[in-house]
Amino acid sequence: MKIECRAWDYENEEMVYGVGITPISDTSIPYKVTDEDESFQNFSYYPDSVLMLFTGVKDRKGVKIYDGDLITGGGLLAPFELYWNTPSAEWWVARGNDEGWKTSLSCSKKHEVVGNIYENPELLGGR
């Protein structure tokens, strides 16, 4: 499976897809090669951003599901945030200040991406 990431750029308030990560010691800065640059020498860096990993699965409409996406379906009536729970090494869902619980993305064909926590925070009830 190919590792795929996107980043929310706080400075420009936009989602940037197809980013790489710089191999800097303790921190990594998301970057993207400019689309027009065929020599791969001009990079756009996003130091004020948050990186989100592609889960490796798509929803029932064929949309890629990323960390930070808001999903419905599969028993979720309202949109829930999908996130990686590092201590348990599993994908979890939560809504608002709920503690959250693990979810099975193997049932991703029952889920639908309806937004993400950065561009659509209102879907979580004003969070």
Residue, then its C-alpha position, 0 to 999 in steps of 0.5 A: m500500500k502506498i502511503e498517502c497524506r494530505a495537510w490542512d494549511y492553517e495559513n491559507e485555510e485550505m486542504v492540500y492533497g498529495v503532500g510529502i514529508t521532509p526528513i527533518s530530525d524531530t519534526s517533519i514539514p509537509y511539502k508539495v512539488t509545484d504542479e507545473d514544475e517538471s524538474f521537481q525543484n520547486f517545492s511549496y512548504y506548509p510549516d503551519s499545518v497538520l498532516m492527515l494520513f489516508t486510511g487505505v480505504k474508500d467510502r461507499k461513493g469511492v471517496k478516499i477516507y483520511d484521518g480527520d474526515l467526518i463520516t456517517g453510515g455503518g450505524l453512525l447516524a450523525p457525522f463522526e470524526l475519524y482519527w487514529n488512536t495511537p495507544s491502541a493502534e486503531w482507527w476510532v470515531a468520536r463526536g464532540n467531546d465524546e471519548g470515542w470508540k474503535t471502528s472497523l473500516s473494513c465496512s467502509k462501503k457502509h460509510e460516507v465521507v461528508g466533510n472534515i474537521y477543518e473545512n466543516p466543523e459545524l457538522l460536529g455541532g458547533r465544535 
